[in-house]
Amino acid sequence: MPLPTPQHVYAQFVNESGNTPYNVTGTGVLADGKTFSLTQDATTSNPVLWRSPTVSPTGVQAGDHVGIRAVLSASSTVPTAIDCNAAGLECDSNEGNNWATLMSLRQWQQTTPSGNFAPFVKDLRLDTGTCPDAYFADVPVSPSAGCKMTVNATVKFNSTASPTTHGNNPESVSATIHLPSGDQPVDLTYSGTGDLWQGAAVLPVTPNSGRSTITLNIAQGDGTVTVGTTNNTCRTNNQNPAACKVQIDDAQRVFAANSLNSGYIQRMQIDQINPATQATIQSFANSLPACSTTLTTTCPYSFKLTIGVASLHIATPGERPVTLRILKDTTGNASKNGSLNCDTASGTTLRDEIANGCNVAYRVAVGNECDTVNSFGDMAANPPNPYPCVQEKPGENKNAINQGMKLRLGINGNSCNGAQDNQWSNGSPDNLSQTDKRRIAVFLTDFGMFTGSGRDFIPVKGFAEFYVTGWSGQEKGNPDNNGNGNNNSAICSGNDPVPGDSSGYLVGHFIKGVAPPGVADNGQACDPTALDLCTAVLTR
């Protein structure tokens, strides 16, 4: 597990119609003119916050869909430009080998169009509701249904319609959120104030769901709307003319933190800033007033961006599971798959190592002693066990996950006995048995380590213990070529699903563990809140 400790965090504003970064002005802009730096706030933890100065994307036109792309770098050197395929860089999010965006900004016209106008939207905002954050949220798994956001839509109906009232309206406003589990429609009600329609804590967001777009539907049920020379009479039934209805796809977006797409990023917030006074115009500025109804008009906006990078920590009840990857990296390179060859015996497979662990001992590396190591023999002479460096394992073997876990737990066939089932509960991790084989020792290494040929030796920076609550291919039936089963019934009771039902992953939680025999005592007292393993020693 690479430690989530990037040396630098960068970001870009992206025109989503062509996935092209805008030029940007402000402090900390890289030589490419499109990327800006964020500065770590040393007073924060879990997540560690990185904050940008005031920056301004240039060339944003009224009606553009603007996205935000985050980049985490393992290098202390500032690049001239961002290459998402370069070693040591993580560009979030990569979906279908497409460097997409984690957060979106939408613009809305503010003035009434001339003539007998169709209904239009002046603002569409999300508020937290029961969720931890708006627009980008690390949704907890308890309750299992996730959380619900509040939707606020400011809608102007044609002036020929009856005045909107609180309760008996021929007009209607609704939203549909497109979740991975299916579309979830919600109705908004008139608030009784101005043109505001609201659904308080009604928009569902589920854990690990990643990007979900929101469609807004508006219907005027009385009055008229004129298009050209045609005068359309609006109705409340299914005979309502198209001119009296408006459907806006991708009108707004919410992102539920997902290890597959947002990686270590646990929080994002964009605030609109007055560049002259540096005062905040709008917090969570994902819904912006367009500067014009003319789509060719360039709109000036200034922002400050906050990105939260998760820390590895002992799990607490209700947290969503962490995802560990044994798969191609986000560039599609199977050599950089995040798995290790920790066993020096020849012919040992990844399946065997997941099932049985390693046959040698390891320790934390000192300084740069792994820089010149190219084989286990290099370490044996300098001196032997415990080894400070561990070898990467190249190639992609998705089925090794399911096969290794079944061997480790002793599962025969397609069902678990009680002891093999997932024991994680509201009392975990304190109530877990020390002999539960779902507890797996994990090597910790530097951020951005999995960048070489796939056979490099990398330094061991620490150890942790991980409790596996689910894995790819855990379904009953024979895994297919992607390592997944052929139905949705999990082998073991209570197993967590893999986000997106993707192959090549373990999911679970970091827990506090005790180091195995042979790990030396460093003379320091055990910190029960730290991720590091503790060593049992005889004190008297």
C-alpha positions in Angstrom: 0.0 0.0 0.0 1.7 3.3 -1.1 1.4 5.8 1.7 -0.9 8.7 0.6 1.8 11.3 1.1 2.2 13.2 -2.2 5.0 15.8 -2.5 2.8 18.1 -4.5 -0.9 18.5 -5.4 -2.0 20.2 -8.6 -5.3 20.9 -10.3 -6.7 22.0 -13.6 -10.0 23.6 -14.8 -11.3 21.5 -17.7 -13.7 22.3 -20.5 -15.7 19.1 -20.3 -17.0 19.3 -23.9 -13.6 18.5 -25.2 -11.8 17.4 -22.0 -9.3 20.2 -22.6 -7.8 22.3 -19.7 -8.4 26.0 -19.7 -5.5 28.4 -19.4 -5.3 29.8 -15.8 -3.9 32.9 -14.2 -2.8 33.4 -10.6 0.0 32.4 -8.2 1.5 29.0 -8.5 0.7 28.4 -12.1 3.0 25.9 -13.9 4.9 26.7 -17.1 2.2 25.1 -19.1 -0.2 27.9 -18.1 -3.0 25.3 -17.4 -2.0 23.8 -14.1 -1.8 25.4 -10.7 -0.3 24.2 -7.3 -2.0 23.8 -4.0 -0.2 24.2 -0.6 -0.5 21.7 2.2 -2.2 22.9 5.4 0.1 21.4 8.0 -2.5 21.8 10.7 -4.8 19.2 9.2 -5.0 15.4 9.1 -7.4 12.8 7.8 -7.9 14.3 5.3 -4.8 16.4 4.9 -6.0 19.6 3.2 -4.3 21.3 0.3 -5.4 24.8 -0.6 -4.9 26.9 -3.7 -4.4 30.7 -4.0 -6.9 32.6 -6.0 -6.8 31.4 -9.6 -8.9 32.3 -12.6 -9.6 30.1 -15.6 -9.5 32.2 -18.8 -11.7 31.6 -21.9 -14.7 30.3 -20.0 -17.8 31.0 -22.1 -21.4 31.3 -20.9 -22.9 27.8 -20.9 -19.5 25.9 -20.7 -19.5 22.8 -18.5 -16.4 23.3 -16.4 -14.8 20.4 -14.5 -11.9 20.1 -12.0 -9.1 17.6 -12.4 -6.8 16.8 -9.5 -3.2 15.6 -9.8 -1.1 14.0 -7.0 2.7 13.9 -7.5 5.3 11.8 -5.8 8.1 14.0 -7.0 9.6 17.0 -5.2 10.4 18.6 -8.6 7.7 20.8 -10.1 7.1 19.8 -13.7 6.7 22.2 -16.6 3.5 20.4 -17.6 1.3 17.5 -16.5 1.6 14.1 -18.3 -1.0 11.8 -16.6 0.9 8.8 -18.0 4.2 9.9 -16.3 5.8 7.9 -13.5 4.8 9.1 -10.0 1.7 11.0 -11.1 -1.9 10.2 -10.2 -4.4 12.0 -12.2 -7.9 11.6 -10.8 -10.1 10.4 -12.1 -9.3 7.9 -14.8 -12.4 6.3 -16.2 -12.1 4.1 -19.2 -8.5 5.4 -19.8 -10.0 8.9 -20.0 -8.7 11.5 -17.7 -12.0 12.8 -16.5 -12.9 15.3 -13.7 -14.0 14.8 -10.1 -16.1 18.0 -9.7 -18.1 20.2 -12.0 -19.2 23.8 -12.2 -22.5 24.8 -14.0 -23.6 28.2 -15.2 -27.2 29.6 -15.4 -28.7 32.5 -17.2 -30.0 35.3 -15.0 -32.1 37.4 -17.2 -35.5 36.8 -18.9 -35.2 36.0 -22.6 -37.1 38.3 -24.8 -40.5 37.3 -26.1 -42.8 34.6 -24.7 -40.0 32.6 -23.1 -40.0 28.9 -22.1 -39.2 28.2 -18.4 -35.5 28.5 -17.5 -33.2 27.8 -14.5 -31.3 30.6 -12.7 -29.6 28.4 -10.1 -29.3 24.7 -9.2 -27.4 24.1 -6.0 -26.8 21.1 -3.7 -26.6 21.3 0.1 -25.3 18.7 2.4 -28.7 17.4 3.8 -27.6 14.3 5.7 -24.4 13.9 3.7 -21.0 15.0 5.0 -20.4 17.4 2.2 -22.0 18.9 -0.9 -21.0 17.9 -4.5 -18.1 15.8 -3.4 -18.7 13.6 -0.4 -17.0 10.7 1.4 -20.3 8.9 2.0 -20.2 6.5 5.0 -21.5 3.0 4.7 -23.7 3.3 7.7 -26.6 3.6 7.1 -26.1 1.2 4.1 -28.5 3.4 2.1 -26.0 6.2 2.2 -27.1 9.8 2.6 -29.4 12.3 1.0 -28.6 15.8 -0.2 -30.8 18.8 -0.4 -31.6 20.1 -3.9 -32.3 23.8 -4.5 -33.5 25.0 -7.9 -34.4 28.6 -8.8 -36.8 28.3 -11.8 -38.5 31.1 -13.8 -41.8 30.1 -15.4 -43.4 32.0 -18.2 -45.3 35.1 -17.0 -48.5 33.8 -18.6 -48.6 31.0 -16.0 -50.6 31.5 -12.8 -48.5 32.7 -9.8 -46.7 29.8 -8.1 -48.2 28.9 -4.8 -47.1 26.7 -1.9 -49.1 23.5 -2.4 -51.4 23.6 -5.5 -49.2 24.2 -8.6 -49.9 23.4 -12.2 -46.1 23.8 -12.6 -43.7 21.0 -11.5 -39.9 20.6 -10.9 -38.2 17.3 -10.4 -34.7 15.9 -10.4 -33.3 12.4 -11.3 -30.0 11.3 -10.0 -28.3 8.6 -12.1 -26.7 6.3 -9.6 -24.8 3.1 -10.6 -27.7 1.1 -9.0 -30.2 2.9 -11.2 -32.1 6.1 -11.6 -33.6 7.7 -8.5 -36.3 10.4 -9.3 -37.2 13.0 -6.6 -39.9 15.7 -6.7 -39.1 19.3 -5.6 -41.7 21.4 -3.9 -42.2 25.2 -4.1 -40.6 26.8 -1.1 -43.1 29.7 -0.9 -40.3 32.2 -1.4 -39.4 33.8 -4.8 -38.7 31.2 -7.5 -37.1 28.6 -5.2 -38.1 24.9 -5.5 -36.5 22.5 -3.0 -36.2 18.9 -2.0 -34.8 18.9 1.6 -32.6 15.8 2.2 -34.2 13.8 -0.6 -31.5 13.3 -3.3 -29.9 9.8 -2.5 -26.1 9.4 -2.7 -24.7 5.9 -2.1 -21.3 4.9 -0.8 -18.5 4.3 -3.4 -20.8 5.4 -6.2 -18.4 7.8 -7.8 -19.7 10.3 -10.4 -23.5 10.6 -10.6 -25.1 13.1 -12.9 -28.4 14.9 -12.2 -31.2 15.6 -14.7 -33.6 18.4 -14.0 -37.1 18.3 -15.4 -39.4 21.3 -15.5 -43.0 21.4 -16.7 -45.3 24.4 -17.0 -48.9 23.3 -16.6 -50.9 26.4 -17.6 -50.5 29.6 -19.5 -48.8 29.7 -22.9 -45.3 29.5 -24.5 -44.8 30.9 -27.9 -42.2 29.4 -30.2 -41.8 31.4 -33.4 -45.4 32.0 -34.6 -46.8 28.9 -32.7 -48.7 29.7 -29.5 -48.5 26.6 -27.3 -51.1 26.1 -24.5 -49.6 24.4 -21.5 -51.4 21.6 -19.7 -50.8 19.3 -16.7 -51.6 16.0 -18.6 -49.5 14.0 -21.1 -50.7 16.3 -23.9 -48.5 19.1 -22.6 -46.6 20.5 -25.6 -42.8 20.1 -25.7 -42.4 23.9 -25.6 -43.9 23.9 -22.1 -41.3 21.4 -20.8 -37.6 21.6 -20.2 -35.2 18.7 -19.6 -31.6 19.5 -18.7 -29.2 16.5 -18.6 -26.0 16.7 -16.5 -27.5 19.8 -14.9 -25.5 19.2 -11.8 -23.2 16.4 -10.5 -22.3 14.8 -7.2 -19.3 12.6 -6.6 -19.3 10.0 -3.8 -15.6 9.2 -3.0 -14.6 6.0 -4.8 -11.2 4.4 -4.5 -11.3 3.3 -8.1 -11.8 6.8 -9.5 -11.0 9.4 -6.9 -8.1 7.4 -5.2 -6.8 9.1 -2.1 -8.9 12.2 -2.6 -11.5 12.4 0.1 -12.8 16.0 -0.2 -13.1 18.8 -2.8 -14.5 22.3 -2.3 -14.5 25.2 -4.8 -15.2 28.8 -3.5 -15.8 31.8 -5.7 -13.6 34.7 -4.8 -13.7 38.5 -5.5 -10.2 39.0 -6.9 -10.1 42.7 -5.9 -10.9 42.1 -2.2 -10.2 38.4 -1.8 -13.6 38.1 -0.1 -15.6 34.9 -0.7 -18.6 35.5 -3.0 -19.9 32.0 -2.7 -18.8 28.9 -0.9 -19.3 25.6 -2.8 -19.5 27.6 -6.0 -20.6 24.8 -8.2 -23.6 26.7 -9.5 -22.6 30.0 -11.1 -24.5 33.0 -12.5 -23.6 33.2 -16.2 -22.5 36.6 -17.3 -24.5 36.6 -20.4 -27.2 34.7 -22.4 -24.9 34.9 -25.4 -22.9 31.7 -25.4 -19.9 33.2 -27.2 -19.4 35.7 -24.3 -16.3 35.1 -22.1 -17.1 35.0 -18.4 -14.5 36.0 -15.7 -14.5 33.8 -12.6 -12.0 33.6 -9.7 -11.8 30.6 -7.3 -10.0 29.0 -4.4 -9.9 25.2 -4.4 -9.5 22.9 -1.4 -8.5 19.2 -1.9 -8.5 16.7 1.0 -6.1 13.8 0.7 -7.0 10.8 3.0 -4.6 9.5 5.6 -4.2 5.8 6.3 -5.8 5.3 9.7 -7.4 2.7 12.0 -11.0 2.3 10.8 -13.9 3.6 12.8 -17.4 2.2 12.7 -19.5 3.3 9.7 -16.6 4.2 7.4 -16.7 3.0 3.9 -14.2 0.2 3.0 -10.8 0.9 1.7 -9.9 -0.6 -1.7 -6.5 -2.3 -2.4 -5.7 -2.8 -6.1 -4.0 -5.8 -7.6 -4.6 -4.8 -11.2 -3.2 -2.7 -14.0 -2.5 0.9 -13.0 -4.6 3.7 -14.2 -2.6 4.0 -17.4 -3.4 0.4 -18.3 0.2 -0.9 -17.5 0.0 -4.4 -16.1 3.6 -4.3 -14.8 2.6 -1.6 -12.3 -0.2 -3.6 -10.7 0.4 -2.9 -7.0 1.2 -6.5 -6.1 4.4 -7.9 -4.6 6.6 -10.9 -4.8 7.4 -11.2 -1.1 8.4 -14.9 -1.1 11.9 -15.8 -2.2 11.0 -19.4 -3.1 10.9 -20.0 -6.8 7.6 -20.7 -8.5 5.5 -19.1 -5.7 2.4 -17.5 -7.2 0.4 -14.4 -6.2 -2.4 -16.8 -5.2 -0.1 -18.6 -2.8 1.2 -15.4 -1.3 -2.3 -14.1 -0.7 -3.2 -17.4 0.9 -0.1 -18.1 3.0 2.0 -14.9 3.3 5.8 -14.7 2.9 8.4 -17.2 3.9 11.0 -14.6 5.0 11.0 -11.7 7.4 11.1 -8.0 6.5 12.0 -4.7 8.3 11.7 -1.0 7.6 14.3 0.3 5.1 16.9 2.8 6.3 17.7 5.8 4.0 18.2 4.8 0.4 19.5 1.3 0.9 17.1 -0.1 -1.6 18.3 2.1 -4.5 21.0 -0.4 -5.6 19.1 -3.6 -4.9 18.2 -5.7 -7.9 17.8 -9.1 -6.4 17.2 -10.9 -3.1 20.8 -11.9 -3.3 21.9 -8.3 -3.1 20.3 -8.0 0.3 21.5 -11.4 1.5 25.1 -10.1 1.5 24.3 -6.9 3.2 23.3 -8.5 5.7 20.5 -11.2 5.4 17.1 -11.3 7.0 15.1 -9.3 7.7 14.9 -7.8 4.2 14.4 -4.0 3.9 13.2 -4.2 0.3 10.5 -6.1 -1.4 10.1 -7.0 -5.0 7.2 -5.9 -7.2 5.3 -8.6 -9.1 4.7 -7.9 -12.8 1.7 -9.1 -14.9 -2.0 -9.1 -14.1 -3.7 -12.1 -12.5 -7.2 -11.1 -11.6 -8.3 -14.6 -10.6 -5.5 -14.8 -8.0 -7.6 -12.6 -5.7 -10.6 -15.0 -5.4 -8.4 -18.1 -5.5 -6.0 -16.8 -2.8 -8.8 -15.7 -0.5 -10.6 -18.9 -0.7 -7.4 -20.8 0.1 -6.6 -18.5 2.9 -10.0 -18.9 4.5 -10.3 -22.6 3.7 -13.4 -22.2 1.7 -14.6 -25.3 -0.2 -17.2 -24.8 -2.8 -19.5 -21.8 -2.8 -20.3 -21.2 0.8 -18.6 -20.1 4.0 -19.1 -21.5 7.5 -19.7 -19.0 10.3 -16.0 -18.5 11.2 -15.2 -17.8 7.5 -17.9 -15.1 7.1 -17.2 -11.4 7.4 -17.0 -10.6 11.1 -16.9 -6.8 10.7 -19.7 -5.2 12.7 -20.6 -2.0 14.5 -18.2 -3.1 17.3 -15.2 -3.5 15.0 -12.3 -3.4 14.9 -12.1 -4.0 18.7 -14.2 -7.1 18.6 -12.2 -9.0 15.9 -10.5 -12.2 16.8 -6.7 -12.3 16.6 -6.9 -15.6 14.8 -9.3 -14.4 12.1 -7.6 -15.2 8.7 -9.2 -12.2 7.1 -6.5 -10.2 8.9 -3.7 -9.6 6.4 -0.3 -8.0 6.9 0.3 -5.1 4.5 3.6 -3.6 3.4 3.6 0.2 3.4 5.8 2.0 0.8 6.3 5.5 -0.6 3.7 7.3 -2.7 4.2 6.7 -6.4 6.4 3.6 -6.0 4.6 1.4 -8.6 6.1 3.1 -11.6 8.9 0.9 -12.9 9.1 -2.3 -14.9 7.2 -4.3 -12.4 10.3 -6.2 -11.1 11.9 -3.4 -9.1 12.8 -3.7 -5.4 11.0 -1.0 -3.4 11.7 0.1 0.2 9.6 -1.1 3.1 8.4 2.1 4.9 6.3 0.4 7.5 3.7 -2.4 8.2 0.0 -2.3 8.8 -2.8 -4.9 9.2 -5.8 -5.0 6.9 -9.1 -6.8 7.6 -10.6 -8.1 4.3 -14.4 -7.6 4.1 -14.8 -8.5 0.4 -12.9 -9.2 -2.8 -13.3 -9.4 -6.6 -14.7 -12.7 -7.8 -16.3 -13.4 -4.4 -19.6 -14.3 -6.0 -20.8 -17.9 -6.3 -20.0 -19.7 -9.5 -16.8 -19.8 -11.5 -15.0 -16.5 -12.1 -15.0 -15.2 -15.6 -12.0 -13.9 -17.5 -12.2 -10.6 -15.5 -12.0 -12.5 -12.2 -15.7 -11.9 -11.3 -18.3 -14.5 -10.5 -21.4 -15.2 -12.6 -24.1 -13.9 -10.2 -24.5 -11.4 -7.4 -24.7 -13.8 -4.5 -21.6 -13.5 -2.3 -19.9 -16.7 -1.1 -19.5 -15.4 2.5 -22.3 -13.8 4.6 -21.8 -10.0 5.1 -19.1 -9.5 2.5 -18.8 -6.0 1.2 -19.2 -5.5 -2.6 -16.3 -4.2 -4.7 -17.0 -0.7 -5.9 -18.3 -0.9 -9.5 -18.1 -4.7 -9.3 -14.6 -4.3 -10.8 -12.0 -7.1 -10.9 -8.6 -7.2 -9.2 -9.5 -5.7 -5.8 -9.6 -6.4 -2.1 -11.9 -4.2 0.1 -11.7 -3.8 3.9 -10.4 -1.7 6.7 -7.1 -1.0 8.3 -6.9 -2.2 11.9 -4.4 -2.1 14.8 -2.3 -5.2 14.8 0.5 -6.9 16.7 3.7 -7.6 14.8 4.6 -11.3 14.3 7.6 -12.8 16.1 10.9 -11.6 14.8 10.0 -8.0 14.3 12.4 -6.0 16.5 11.3 -3.6 19.3 12.2 0.0 18.4 12.1 1.1 22.1 9.1 3.4 21.7 5.8 3.0 23.5 3.0 1.6 21.4 0.6 4.3 20.2 -2.9 2.7 20.1 -4.1 5.3 17.6 -1.3 4.9 15.1 -1.5 2.5 12.1 1.9 0.9 12.8 1.9 -2.6 14.2 2.8 -2.9 17.9 5.4 -5.4 19.2 4.8 -7.4 22.3 7.9 -7.3 24.6 8.6 -8.7 28.1 9.0 -5.7 30.4 9.9 -7.4 33.6 
